[in-house]
Amino acid sequence: MAGTEQDQVSGKPHVVVIGGGIAGLAAAFQLRNEPVRLTVLEASSRLGGKLSVSEVAGVAVDEGAESLYANRRRTTGLIADAGLGERIMSAGVTASAIWTRGEIRQQPDRQFMGVPCDMDDLARSGVVSAEGVDRARQDLFLPPFDRDGDVSVADYVGGRFGQEVVDRLVEPFLAGVFAGRAADLSFEATLTPLAKAARAHVSLADAAGSLTPVLAEGQKPPPVRVATLDGGFGSLPPVLVREVLAAAPDASVRTHAPVQELARTAGGWRVTVGAASGLEDLEADAVVVAVPAGPAGRLLAGIPGTAPAVSAFAEVPYSSVAMVTLAYPREAFPGGLSGRGYAAYRVPAVEGKAVKEVTFTTVKWPHLAGEVEIVRCSLGRFGEEHLLQRDDADLVALATAELAEATGVRGAPVASRVSRWEDALPQYTVGHFERVRRIRETVAAQPGLAVCGALYDGVGVGVCMASARQAAEQVLAWVKQNAADRSVAVGA
């Protein structure tokens, strides 16, 4: 069996997790009670990836990802298993609006991921012009869209509804989730439930309507249950590390530990870690790769038979984002924030603004409400790297000026923070599902190897944790089968 002398004496297979972001930590957490020895290797100085929390004006506010869908057991289960079930806090307000055509406008009541279901509802919202509504109504009469293979969101949705619906409703949604653009992103991979429903409906509005509740006159759709953690989602990574080390005292969780090479050995894997001045080889029975496409491709490049995955990794671009968090006195917002009926607004790229999304944090999360209003302004769409090269003061000035233009907020913030996330979000461009298929099929052919993270099934925290569970189950099944095979061979 591959591994150190300690492993050979204890009989424990050695599992190495490459990457200490939320996916890597979740994979280690899933394996903590199993008969394996764990090593987690993180190249940077901190664990948690895009989960981080710090104070703004004395309030603990997430710097990156802040929430997940709370009605999915596969995503909240890990949090509960980590002993944090009582710290799950539901959002007070989840509705979002659109700053478009000169004012902040409520989204249509009946829409799915930005795609409208009811054209009269769309007209009442004022999000698109009268001409845009007239073009969108043509969806009900157009012939079926010949979708042979994957297409972009702009091609499919624009072909049914026209470009204005794409620009002012759908692309702002995609920019908020993926920091991407409708002309590049895959309809199948980003609007997956709608893409499936569209195969059973000629009209895209009808397809979207099949995924949303039918509302009575004046009725609002039920809120989506979104949740965070008391203390911020950035408080989750240290808890996962603590639980791993408590359950598995022989586990090792290391920072400043870049993996330079991954190679097959006769009994498993060799993981070369460290700087060029001091390299170290770790022997492993199984490996979970929980890093973005670039480093994952470099690690697999030297392994025979992995060319399809390596080429697929190379085809995935990433978008960088910045989060400007501002704190204002409560009286700075005319009329206050709580009565506006929405916790966030999105800004279409066609408006020419730097900020793509604004979240009123102390409205969305009532448990944070206090003496100040906390506002998070997200900047950075794919292709806007030049914007993020500005210094922190410039980004704060941009965010405050655009916030004032949209909301009428008076005066300067009493505190601010700029958090930069380079290469934060993989772009699910046209053909993404095919790339993921190539990666997973290639990796499945490598004994004791699994992958997880934001690249595969979705970029949200909950989905990343679900992919980590899948990867942990794969390597655990392998080490158990390998141990059984060895026992049979010894007995023979």
Secondary structure as UniProt FT lines:
FT   HELIX           5..10
FT   STRAND          14..18
FT   HELIX           22..31
FT   TURN            32..33
FT   STRAND          37..41
FT   TURN            49..50
FT   STRAND          53..56
FT   TURN            57..58
FT   STRAND          59..62
FT   STRAND          68..69
FT   TURN            70..71
FT   HELIX           73..81
FT   TURN            82..83
FT   HELIX           85..87
FT   STRAND          88..90
FT   STRAND          96..100
FT   TURN            101..102
FT   STRAND          103..106
FT   STRAND          111..112
FT   TURN            113..114
FT   STRAND          115..116
FT   HELIX           119..125
FT   HELIX           130..137
FT   HELIX           138..140
FT   HELIX           153..161
FT   HELIX           163..165
FT   HELIX           166..170
FT   HELIX           171..178
FT   TURN            182..184
FT   STRAND          185..186
FT   HELIX           187..190
FT   HELIX           192..198
FT   TURN            199..200
FT   HELIX           204..209
FT   TURN            210..211
FT   TURN            217..218
FT   STRAND          226..229
FT   TURN            230..231
FT   HELIX           233..235
FT   HELIX           236..247
FT   TURN            249..250
FT   STRAND          252..254
FT   STRAND          259..264
FT   STRAND          269..273
FT   TURN            276..277
FT   STRAND          280..284
FT   STRAND          286..289
FT   HELIX           293..300
FT   TURN            301..302
FT   TURN            304..305
FT   HELIX           307..314
FT   STRAND          318..329
FT   HELIX           330..332
FT   TURN            334..335
FT   HELIX           338..340
FT   STRAND          344..346
FT   HELIX           349..351
FT   STRAND          355..360
FT   HELIX           361..364
FT   HELIX           366..368
FT   STRAND          372..379
FT   TURN            382..383
FT   TURN            385..386
FT   HELIX           387..389
FT   HELIX           392..407
FT   STRAND          415..426
FT   TURN            430..431
FT   HELIX           432..444
FT   TURN            447..448
FT   STRAND          449..451
FT   TURN            454..456
FT   HELIX           461..491
//
